[in-house]
Amino acid sequence: MLLASGLIAGEALVGLLFAFFAVMEWRYPLIFEHPSFLVSLLVFVVVAIVLIRVPLKNAGSPDEPAPPSAMF
């Protein structure tokens, strides 16, 4: 949950950065002139894998009792 929240906040900050570039009428850095679809697809797959594997690895066994903080 924390990772997903950080990604949302990071996306908002990048949006503010692009808006700042537009207001100041600056050109975007060279990396954004010819973006590759494959790079964005690779990043999307890596983020999806992290968002799936980390919670599943830390989930624990369904046979274990709930922690005391979850009982209230």
Buried (B, 14 or more C-beta within 10 A) or exposed (E): EEEEEEEEEEEEEEEEEEEEBEEEEEEEEEEEEEEEEEEEEEEEEEEEEEEEEEEEEEEEEEEEEEEEEEEE
